[in-house]
């Protein structure tokens, strides 16, 4: 048994010793959960091909269904045989470039087939995949590259200048550049986003000032590596997540975590055993939820990933019909856009049997569910997506089977359902860690086969988050009388901007890098368009001529757009008797200033 990998313990029979509070709690909760668990849900994770690596899954499908599309990108289809060969060749190129097992490789790409090829190639080489947010500005990119310390980065041509800007302050010694032009067909079958055609990321960017040529074709012309690392428990990925204690931290994940997550996603769907998942994914695949949806679930099941670089209702409608998409995850607003689109009635959406919703700003309602059911059919029922976080590789619960009479929507929001097979969830007292009675609000803690091994090079943060094999999430929730999880809100500091997590401590740390900033305190304010916005109170050094407008412009150049705060300059902060900033008071001031 691997001591680093949390194990699922089945309910125990009678013993001759008094069970502890956790064992007693879990025995009762599991009994309640088993009573209402849908019949089609397996009691344990299922691995049709066995617990083998992700590249091994792709190799299997390449041998048995070589022509089946693995990835579709605006009409360009990459078969399993082609994906297997391309990733094998890129793995050979990586090894020839000096990448060794355990080395980190940064993948700094938007949604595109090259991301999947790079992901698989890194795993084949036994290296560590580090997905890097393509929306980053220089300060954010510099931090992640310094922290993960990759020696090689794969990036898009239009993003390469930013990589070169920060490269001297990092360990990056080699950069592989690719372009949308490397993969797009001459005649795209879906409408291309403006970012590909307006000069900021177009498909024909080669030759523009500052945009380097692609080296992708040369890399894929390399001889195949001809082998693949097969240690499921070796470090395979650093998935970065924000935190309340500073800049993002790398969550250490393995391929066993990935394959388990794929099995969990499959278990929570209504697809028949042995049926490959055809997924339409516009969620960014550098984000772990996008990785699960757009890479792991389809490739492990032998299905197809239909990738979009961003949400486009017209492209989505055409893709669902053309490729027989059965799985789509989007926001409430996404589904409203589909229903209200002028082309909605022109497309057959009957294949879409698993449409799930992420309730970021607006919550899924019975009314929207009814509209969708009436328009698409009773077989296509909108339901909430799963609860999860980067530390758990997300996809920790399922909601399938709880839609009768809108049971899932008429309870305390947000209904997250039951844990996926192999995962346990408790709600505990924030202070003592003791399990709380059903119905009481407390901290959500969980354990399962995909729990992070730790935070990269941060033992203190790891010790704080992981206790006796359980992850302290910091989220507030409760378990109802059936053992179903209800999510009641993020920890007190989390800010959600259009569904993207913004941690005040991270924005504060970035603002502190301005030479005229002494300190900053960031709180959330409500916003009708994005849900919330970060609002920064900033103290500047004496004699500085910095204005709030100037600092906001600086922030736009140094952090992702969704993190850019409203800025108010202050001479001092309200403090507690122990010298801590009174953020509750600041939040009230910010809300008043914004008219909330």
C-alpha positions as CSV (number, residue, x, y, z in Angstrom):
1,X,0.0,0.0,0.0
2,X,1.4,3.4,-1.0
3,X,1.4,5.6,2.2
4,X,1.3,8.7,0.1
5,X,-2.0,7.7,-1.7
6,X,-5.2,7.9,0.4
7,X,-7.0,4.7,0.5
8,X,-10.8,4.1,0.4
9,X,-11.9,2.0,3.4
10,X,-15.1,0.0,3.0
11,X,-17.5,0.0,5.9
12,X,-16.3,-2.4,8.5
13,X,-18.3,-5.2,10.2
14,X,-18.7,-5.5,14.0
15,X,-15.5,-5.4,16.0
16,X,-14.6,-6.0,19.6
17,X,-13.4,-2.5,20.1
18,X,-15.2,0.8,20.4
19,X,-15.1,2.6,17.0
20,X,-13.7,6.1,17.0
21,X,-16.0,9.1,16.1
22,X,-14.7,9.2,12.5
23,X,-15.3,5.5,11.9
24,X,-18.8,5.7,13.5
25,X,-19.7,8.8,11.4
26,X,-18.5,7.2,8.1
27,X,-20.3,3.9,8.8
28,X,-23.6,5.8,9.3
29,X,-23.1,8.1,6.4
30,X,-22.2,5.4,3.9
31,X,-25.2,3.4,5.0
32,X,-27.4,6.3,4.2
33,X,-25.7,7.0,0.9
34,X,-25.9,3.3,-0.2
35,X,-29.7,3.4,0.4
36,X,-30.2,6.1,-2.2
37,X,-27.3,5.5,-4.6
38,X,-28.6,5.1,-8.2
39,X,-28.6,1.5,-9.3
40,X,-26.4,2.3,-12.4
41,X,-23.6,3.7,-10.3
42,X,-20.8,1.2,-9.5
43,X,-19.9,0.8,-5.8
44,X,-16.2,1.0,-6.7
45,X,-14.2,2.7,-9.4
46,X,-14.2,0.8,-12.7
47,X,-11.1,0.5,-14.9
48,X,-12.1,-1.3,-18.1
49,X,-8.5,-1.5,-19.4
50,X,-7.0,-1.8,-15.9
51,X,-5.1,0.8,-13.9
52,X,-2.7,1.8,-16.7
53,X,-1.2,5.2,-17.6
54,X,-2.9,7.7,-19.8
55,X,-0.4,7.2,-22.8
56,X,-1.1,3.4,-22.4
57,X,-4.8,4.1,-22.8
58,X,-4.2,6.1,-26.0
59,X,-1.9,3.4,-27.3
60,X,-4.7,0.8,-26.7
61,X,-7.2,2.8,-28.6
62,X,-4.7,3.6,-31.4
63,X,-4.2,-0.2,-31.9
64,X,-7.9,-1.1,-31.7
65,X,-9.6,1.9,-33.3
66,X,-6.8,3.8,-35.1
67,X,-9.1,6.0,-37.2
68,X,-11.4,7.0,-34.4
69,X,-11.2,10.8,-33.8
70,X,-9.4,11.5,-30.5
71,X,-9.4,15.3,-30.9
72,X,-11.5,17.6,-33.0
73,X,-10.5,21.3,-33.4
74,X,-12.8,23.5,-35.6
75,X,-13.1,20.7,-38.1
76,X,-9.5,19.3,-37.9
77,X,-9.6,15.7,-36.7
78,X,-6.7,14.0,-35.0
79,X,-7.2,10.2,-34.9
80,X,-6.0,8.0,-32.1
81,X,-3.3,6.6,-34.3
82,X,-2.1,10.1,-35.1
83,X,-2.3,11.3,-31.5
84,X,-0.3,8.3,-30.3
85,X,2.3,8.8,-33.0
86,X,2.6,12.6,-32.5
87,X,3.0,12.3,-28.7
88,X,5.6,9.5,-29.1
89,X,7.6,11.6,-31.5
90,X,7.4,14.7,-29.3
91,X,8.4,12.6,-26.4
92,X,11.5,11.6,-28.4
93,X,12.2,15.2,-29.1
94,X,11.8,16.2,-25.4
95,X,14.3,13.5,-24.3
96,X,16.7,14.6,-27.1
97,X,16.4,18.1,-25.8
98,X,17.6,16.9,-22.4
99,X,14.3,16.3,-20.5
100,X,14.7,13.5,-18.0
101,X,12.3,11.7,-15.7
102,X,11.1,14.1,-12.9
103,X,12.0,17.2,-14.9
104,X,9.2,19.8,-15.2
105,X,7.9,20.9,-18.6
106,X,5.7,24.0,-18.9
107,X,2.8,23.7,-21.3
108,X,1.8,27.3,-21.9
109,X,-1.1,26.9,-24.4
110,X,-4.8,27.6,-24.9
111,X,-7.2,24.9,-25.9
112,X,-5.7,23.2,-29.0
113,X,-4.6,19.7,-30.1
114,X,-1.0,20.6,-29.3
115,X,-1.9,20.8,-25.6
116,X,-3.0,17.1,-25.6
117,X,0.0,16.0,-27.7
118,X,2.4,17.8,-25.2
119,X,0.6,16.5,-22.2
120,X,0.9,12.9,-23.4
121,X,4.5,13.4,-24.5
122,X,5.6,14.7,-21.1
123,X,4.0,11.7,-19.4
124,X,5.6,9.3,-21.9
125,X,9.0,10.8,-21.0
126,X,8.3,10.4,-17.3
127,X,8.5,14.1,-16.8
128,X,6.2,16.4,-14.9
129,X,3.4,18.3,-16.8
130,X,3.1,21.9,-15.6
131,X,0.0,23.6,-17.3
132,X,0.5,27.3,-17.4
133,X,-2.3,29.8,-17.7
134,X,-2.1,31.5,-21.2
135,X,-3.9,34.6,-19.7
136,X,-1.0,35.3,-17.3
137,X,0.8,38.6,-17.4
138,X,4.6,38.8,-16.7
139,X,4.5,38.8,-12.9
140,X,2.3,35.8,-12.7
141,X,4.1,33.9,-15.4
142,X,7.5,34.7,-13.8
143,X,6.3,33.3,-10.4
144,X,5.0,30.0,-11.8
145,X,8.1,29.4,-13.9
146,X,10.3,30.3,-11.0
147,X,8.4,28.0,-8.6
148,X,8.0,25.0,-10.9
149,X,11.5,25.5,-12.4
150,X,10.9,23.9,-15.8
151,X,13.8,23.8,-18.1
152,X,11.6,23.6,-21.2
153,X,8.4,25.4,-22.1
154,X,6.0,24.7,-25.0
155,X,4.1,27.9,-25.9
156,X,2.0,29.5,-28.6
157,X,3.7,31.9,-31.1
158,X,1.8,34.9,-29.9
159,X,2.6,34.1,-26.3
160,X,6.3,33.4,-26.9
161,X,7.4,37.1,-26.5
162,X,6.1,37.1,-22.9
163,X,7.9,33.9,-22.2
164,X,11.1,35.5,-23.5
165,X,10.5,38.6,-21.4
166,X,10.6,36.6,-18.1
167,X,12.9,33.8,-19.2
168,X,16.2,35.4,-18.0
169,X,14.8,35.3,-14.4
170,X,13.8,31.6,-14.7
171,X,15.4,28.2,-15.3
172,X,13.9,27.9,-18.7
173,X,16.7,27.1,-21.2
174,X,14.6,26.0,-24.2
175,X,11.3,27.0,-25.7
176,X,9.3,25.1,-28.3
177,X,6.9,27.4,-30.3
178,X,3.7,26.2,-32.0
179,X,0.9,28.0,-33.8
180,X,-2.8,27.6,-34.5
181,X,-1.7,27.4,-38.1
182,X,-0.1,24.1,-37.3
183,X,-3.4,22.4,-36.7
184,X,-6.3,24.4,-38.3
185,X,-7.8,23.1,-41.5
186,X,-7.8,25.4,-44.6
187,X,-11.6,25.5,-44.4
188,X,-12.7,25.4,-40.7
189,X,-16.0,23.7,-40.2
190,X,-16.9,25.8,-37.1
191,X,-16.7,29.6,-36.8
192,X,-13.2,30.7,-35.5
193,X,-13.0,33.1,-32.5
194,X,-11.8,36.6,-33.2
195,X,-8.7,35.9,-31.2
196,X,-7.5,33.7,-34.0
197,X,-8.1,36.3,-36.7
198,X,-7.6,39.8,-35.2
199,X,-3.9,39.8,-34.8
200,X,-3.7,38.7,-31.1
201,X,-3.6,35.0,-31.8
202,X,-4.5,34.4,-35.4
203,X,-4.0,31.3,-37.3
204,X,-1.6,32.9,-39.7
205,X,0.6,34.8,-37.3
206,X,4.0,33.8,-38.6
207,X,6.0,36.8,-39.8
208,X,4.3,39.3,-37.7
209,X,6.7,41.5,-35.7
210,X,7.8,39.8,-32.5
211,X,6.1,36.5,-33.3
212,X,8.6,33.7,-33.8
213,X,8.1,30.9,-36.3
214,X,6.7,27.6,-35.2
215,X,9.0,24.7,-34.6
216,X,6.2,22.2,-34.1
217,X,6.5,20.4,-37.5
218,X,10.2,19.8,-36.9
219,X,9.6,18.5,-33.4
220,X,7.0,16.0,-34.7
221,X,9.4,14.8,-37.3
222,X,11.7,13.5,-34.6
223,X,12.1,9.7,-34.2
224,X,9.6,8.2,-31.8
225,X,10.7,7.6,-28.2
226,X,9.3,4.1,-28.6
227,X,8.6,3.6,-24.9
228,X,6.6,5.2,-22.1
229,X,7.1,5.7,-18.4
230,X,4.7,3.4,-16.6
231,X,4.9,4.4,-12.9
232,X,1.4,5.4,-11.9
233,X,2.5,6.8,-8.6
234,X,5.4,9.0,-9.8
235,X,4.9,12.7,-9.8
236,X,3.2,13.5,-13.1
237,X,1.8,17.0,-12.8
238,X,1.9,20.2,-10.9
239,X,-1.5,21.8,-11.2
240,X,-1.3,25.3,-9.7
241,X,-4.0,26.7,-7.5
242,X,-4.4,30.0,-5.7
243,X,-4.4,30.2,-2.0
244,X,-5.2,32.4,0.9
245,X,-1.6,32.6,2.0
246,X,0.0,34.1,-1.1
247,X,0.8,33.3,-4.7
248,X,-0.4,30.1,-6.4
249,X,0.9,26.7,-5.2
250,X,1.6,23.6,-7.2
251,X,-0.6,20.6,-6.4
252,X,1.4,17.4,-6.8
253,X,-0.6,14.8,-8.8
254,X,0.1,11.4,-10.3
255,X,-1.2,9.4,-13.2
256,X,-3.1,7.2,-10.8
257,X,-5.0,10.4,-9.7
258,X,-5.7,11.2,-13.4
259,X,-7.0,7.7,-14.3
260,X,-9.1,7.5,-11.1
261,X,-10.6,11.0,-12.0
262,X,-11.5,9.7,-15.5
263,X,-13.3,6.7,-13.9
264,X,-15.1,9.1,-11.5
265,X,-16.3,11.4,-14.3
266,X,-17.5,8.3,-16.2
267,X,-19.3,6.9,-13.2
268,X,-21.2,10.1,-12.7
269,X,-22.6,10.1,-16.3
270,X,-25.5,8.2,-17.8
271,X,-23.4,6.7,-20.6
272,X,-23.6,2.9,-21.1
273,X,-20.6,0.7,-20.1
274,X,-18.0,0.6,-22.8
275,X,-19.3,3.7,-24.6
276,X,-16.7,6.4,-25.3
277,X,-17.4,9.9,-24.2
278,X,-17.8,12.6,-26.8
279,X,-17.1,15.8,-25.0
280,X,-17.5,19.4,-26.1
281,X,-15.0,21.3,-24.0
282,X,-14.6,25.1,-24.0
283,X,-13.4,25.1,-20.4
284,X,-9.6,25.9,-20.5
285,X,-7.7,22.6,-20.3
286,X,-4.9,24.3,-18.3
287,X,-7.6,24.4,-15.6
288,X,-8.0,21.1,-13.9
289,X,-11.7,20.9,-14.5
290,X,-11.0,21.4,-18.2
291,X,-8.3,18.8,-18.1
292,X,-10.8,16.3,-16.7
293,X,-13.4,17.1,-19.2
294,X,-11.4,17.8,-22.3
295,X,-8.5,15.3,-21.9
296,X,-8.9,12.6,-19.3
297,X,-12.5,11.5,-19.6
298,X,-12.6,11.2,-23.4
299,X,-9.1,9.7,-23.9
300,X,-9.4,7.1,-21.1
301,X,-12.9,6.0,-22.4
302,X,-11.8,5.9,-26.0
303,X,-14.0,8.8,-26.9
304,X,-13.6,12.1,-28.6
305,X,-12.6,15.6,-27.3
306,X,-14.2,18.4,-29.3
307,X,-12.2,21.5,-28.3
308,X,-13.1,25.1,-28.6
309,X,-10.7,27.8,-27.5
310,X,-13.5,29.8,-25.9
311,X,-17.3,29.7,-25.6
312,X,-19.2,30.4,-28.7
313,X,-22.9,29.3,-28.9
314,X,-23.0,29.1,-32.6
315,X,-19.9,26.9,-32.7
316,X,-21.3,24.8,-29.9
317,X,-24.6,24.2,-31.6
318,X,-22.9,23.1,-34.8
319,X,-20.4,20.9,-33.0
320,X,-23.0,19.1,-30.9
321,X,-24.9,18.1,-34.0
322,X,-21.9,17.3,-36.3
323,X,-20.0,15.2,-33.8
324,X,-22.8,13.7,-31.8
325,X,-21.6,15.3,-28.5
326,X,-23.1,13.7,-25.4
327,X,-21.3,15.6,-22.7
328,X,-21.2,19.4,-22.2
329,X,-20.4,21.4,-19.1
330,X,-21.2,25.1,-19.1
331,X,-22.5,27.9,-17.0
332,X,-26.2,28.9,-16.6
333,X,-25.5,31.8,-19.0
334,X,-24.1,29.4,-21.6
335,X,-27.3,27.3,-21.7
336,X,-29.4,30.4,-21.8
337,X,-27.4,31.6,-24.8
338,X,-28.0,28.3,-26.6
339,X,-31.7,28.5,-25.9
340,X,-32.0,32.1,-27.1
341,X,-29.7,31.7,-30.1
342,X,-31.5,32.3,-33.5
343,X,-30.0,29.0,-34.9
344,X,-31.1,26.9,-32.0
345,X,-34.0,25.3,-33.8
346,X,-31.9,24.5,-36.8
347,X,-29.7,21.9,-35.0
348,X,-30.3,18.4,-33.7
349,X,-29.1,18.2,-30.1
350,X,-30.6,14.8,-29.4
351,X,-27.1,13.3,-28.7
352,X,-26.6,15.6,-25.7
353,X,-27.5,13.2,-22.9
354,X,-25.2,14.6,-20.2
355,X,-25.5,18.5,-20.1
356,X,-24.1,19.7,-16.7
357,X,-24.1,23.2,-15.2
358,X,-21.6,25.1,-13.2
359,X,-23.6,27.7,-11.1
360,X,-20.9,30.4,-10.8
361,X,-22.9,33.7,-11.0
362,X,-26.5,32.6,-11.6
363,X,-27.8,29.3,-10.2
364,X,-29.5,26.6,-12.1
365,X,-33.3,26.9,-11.6
366,X,-36.3,24.6,-12.2
367,X,-37.4,27.1,-14.8
368,X,-34.3,26.8,-16.9
369,X,-34.3,23.1,-16.6
370,X,-37.9,23.0,-17.8
371,X,-37.1,25.2,-20.8
372,X,-34.2,23.0,-21.8
373,X,-36.2,19.7,-21.3
374,X,-39.0,21.1,-23.4
375,X,-36.6,22.3,-26.2
376,X,-34.2,19.3,-26.3
377,X,-36.2,16.4,-24.9
378,X,-36.7,14.5,-21.6
379,X,-33.5,12.5,-22.1
380,X,-31.4,15.7,-21.8
381,X,-31.7,17.0,-18.2
382,X,-29.7,19.9,-17.0
383,X,-28.0,19.1,-13.6
384,X,-25.3,20.6,-11.5
385,X,-21.7,19.5,-12.2
386,X,-19.6,18.0,-9.4
387,X,-18.0,19.5,-6.3
388,X,-14.2,19.5,-6.4
389,X,-11.0,21.5,-6.3
390,X,-7.5,21.3,-7.7
391,X,-6.2,19.5,-4.6
392,X,-8.5,16.6,-5.3
393,X,-8.3,16.7,-9.1
394,X,-11.9,17.8,-8.7
395,X,-15.0,15.7,-9.9
396,X,-15.4,14.5,-6.3
397,X,-19.2,14.1,-6.4
398,X,-22.0,13.3,-8.8
399,X,-25.6,14.6,-9.1
400,X,-27.0,12.0,-11.5
401,X,-30.3,10.6,-10.4
402,X,-31.5,13.4,-8.1
403,X,-33.5,15.4,-10.6
404,X,-36.9,14.0,-10.0
405,X,-39.3,16.8,-9.0
406,X,-36.3,19.1,-9.0
407,X,-35.1,17.7,-5.6
408,X,-31.6,18.8,-6.3
409,X,-32.6,22.4,-7.0
410,X,-35.1,22.9,-4.2
411,X,-32.7,22.4,-1.3
412,X,-30.0,24.5,0.2
413,X,-27.7,25.6,-2.7
414,X,-25.6,24.2,-4.1
415,X,-26.6,20.5,-4.2
416,X,-23.5,18.4,-4.9
417,X,-24.9,14.9,-4.5
418,X,-23.0,11.9,-3.4
419,X,-19.3,11.2,-3.4
420,X,-18.0,9.3,-6.5
421,X,-17.0,5.7,-5.8
422,X,-13.9,5.5,-3.7
423,X,-14.2,9.0,-2.2
424,X,-15.3,9.9,1.4
425,X,-16.7,13.3,2.5
426,X,-17.2,14.6,6.0
427,X,-18.4,17.9,7.4
428,X,-16.4,18.8,10.5
429,X,-16.0,21.6,13.1
430,X,-13.6,24.2,11.7
431,X,-11.8,24.4,15.1
432,X,-11.8,20.9,16.5
433,X,-11.9,18.8,13.3
434,X,-14.6,16.6,14.9
435,X,-17.4,15.3,12.6
436,X,-20.6,17.4,12.9
437,X,-24.1,15.9,13.0
438,X,-26.0,15.7,9.7
439,X,-27.6,19.0,8.8
440,X,-25.1,21.2,10.6
441,X,-22.8,23.6,8.7
442,X,-19.0,23.2,9.0
443,X,-15.9,22.6,7.0
444,X,-16.0,20.1,4.1
445,X,-13.1,17.6,4.4
446,X,-12.5,14.7,2.0
447,X,-10.2,11.9,1.0
448,X,-9.9,9.7,-2.0
449,X,-7.5,8.1,-4.5
450,X,-6.9,11.4,-6.3
451,X,-5.9,13.6,-3.3
452,X,-2.8,15.6,-3.9
453,X,0.5,14.2,-2.5
454,X,1.3,17.7,-1.3
455,X,2.0,21.2,-2.3
456,X,5.2,21.5,-4.4
457,X,8.1,22.5,-2.1
458,X,5.7,23.8,0.5
459,X,5.8,21.4,3.5
460,X,4.1,23.8,5.9
461,X,1.2,24.4,3.6
462,X,1.0,20.6,3.0
463,X,0.9,19.9,6.7
464,X,-1.8,22.5,7.2
465,X,-4.1,21.2,4.5
466,X,-3.6,17.4,4.9
467,X,-4.6,15.9,8.3
468,X,-4.6,12.1,8.8
469,X,-5.2,11.5,5.1
470,X,-8.0,14.1,4.8
471,X,-8.0,17.4,2.9
472,X,-9.2,20.4,4.8
473,X,-11.0,22.3,2.0
474,X,-11.8,25.5,3.9
475,X,-15.2,25.4,2.2
476,X,-18.5,25.5,4.1
477,X,-21.0,22.7,3.6
478,X,-23.3,20.2,5.2
479,X,-24.5,16.6,4.7
480,X,-28.2,16.1,4.7
481,X,-30.1,13.1,6.1
482,X,-29.3,11.0,3.0
483,X,-25.5,11.8,3.2
484,X,-25.7,14.2,0.2
485,X,-23.3,17.1,0.2
486,X,-24.5,20.7,0.0
487,X,-22.0,23.4,-0.8
488,X,-22.8,26.6,1.1
489,X,-20.0,28.9,0.1
490,X,-16.2,29.4,-0.3
491,X,-14.0,30.3,2.6
492,X,-14.4,33.8,3.8
493,X,-11.7,35.3,1.5
494,X,-12.4,33.6,-1.9
495,X,-13.6,35.9,-4.8
496,X,-15.3,34.5,-7.8
497,X,-15.1,36.6,-11.0
498,X,-17.0,35.0,-13.9
499,X,-16.4,31.6,-12.3
500,X,-12.6,32.1,-12.0
501,X,-11.1,31.9,-8.5
502,X,-9.4,35.0,-7.3
503,X,-7.6,34.8,-4.0
504,X,-7.1,38.2,-2.2
505,X,-3.7,37.2,-0.9
506,X,-2.5,36.5,-4.5
507,X,-3.7,39.9,-5.7
508,X,-2.1,41.6,-2.7
509,X,1.2,39.9,-3.3
510,X,1.2,41.0,-7.0
511,X,0.3,44.6,-6.0
512,X,3.1,44.6,-3.4
513,X,5.5,44.2,-6.3
514,X,4.9,47.8,-7.5
515,X,7.8,49.9,-6.2
516,X,5.4,52.6,-4.8
517,X,3.1,50.2,-2.9
518,X,3.7,49.7,0.8
519,X,0.9,47.3,1.4
520,X,-2.5,46.2,0.0
521,X,-5.7,44.6,1.4
522,X,-8.1,43.0,-1.1
523,X,-11.8,42.2,-0.5
524,X,-14.8,41.2,-2.6
525,X,-17.6,43.4,-3.9
526,X,-20.7,42.3,-5.7
527,X,-20.9,42.9,-9.4
528,X,-24.0,42.4,-11.6
529,X,-22.0,41.2,-14.6
530,X,-19.2,39.1,-13.2
531,X,-20.7,38.0,-9.8
532,X,-17.9,39.6,-7.8
533,X,-14.9,41.9,-8.3
534,X,-11.7,42.3,-6.3
535,X,-11.5,45.7,-4.5
536,X,-8.0,46.7,-3.3
537,X,-7.2,49.2,-0.5
538,X,-3.6,50.3,-1.1
539,X,-1.1,52.3,0.9
540,X,1.7,53.9,-1.1
541,X,5.1,55.1,0.0
542,X,5.4,58.7,1.3
543,X,6.0,61.1,-1.5
544,X,4.8,58.8,-4.3
545,X,2.7,60.3,-7.0
546,X,0.8,57.1,-7.7
547,X,-2.9,57.4,-8.5
548,X,-5.5,54.7,-8.3
549,X,-5.9,54.9,-12.1
550,X,-2.2,54.5,-12.7
551,X,-2.0,51.5,-10.3
552,X,-5.0,49.9,-12.0
553,X,-3.3,50.3,-15.4
554,X,-0.2,48.7,-13.9
555,X,-2.3,45.8,-12.6
556,X,-3.7,45.2,-16.1
557,X,-0.2,44.8,-17.4
558,X,0.9,42.5,-14.6
559,X,-2.0,40.1,-13.8
560,X,-4.8,38.3,-15.6
561,X,-7.7,40.5,-16.5
562,X,-10.1,38.8,-14.1
563,X,-7.8,39.6,-11.2
564,X,-7.5,43.3,-11.9
565,X,-9.0,45.1,-8.8
566,X,-10.8,48.3,-8.3
567,X,-8.2,50.4,-6.5
568,X,-8.7,52.8,-3.6
569,X,-5.7,54.5,-2.1
570,X,-5.7,54.9,1.7
571,X,-3.4,56.4,4.3
572,X,-3.9,53.7,6.8
573,X,-5.9,50.5,7.4
574,X,-8.4,49.8,10.2
575,X,-6.7,47.4,12.6
576,X,-7.7,45.0,15.4
577,X,-6.2,45.2,18.8
578,X,-3.7,42.5,17.7
579,X,-2.6,44.6,14.6
580,X,-4.6,42.6,12.0
581,X,-6.5,44.4,9.2
582,X,-10.2,44.6,9.8
583,X,-11.3,43.2,6.4
584,X,-14.9,43.1,7.4
585,X,-14.8,46.8,7.8
586,X,-13.0,47.2,4.5
587,X,-15.6,45.0,2.7
588,X,-18.4,47.3,4.0
589,X,-16.5,50.4,2.8
590,X,-15.9,48.8,-0.6
591,X,-19.6,47.8,-1.0
592,X,-20.7,51.3,-0.1
593,X,-18.2,52.8,-2.5
594,X,-19.6,50.6,-5.3
595,X,-23.2,51.3,-4.4
596,X,-23.9,47.8,-3.3
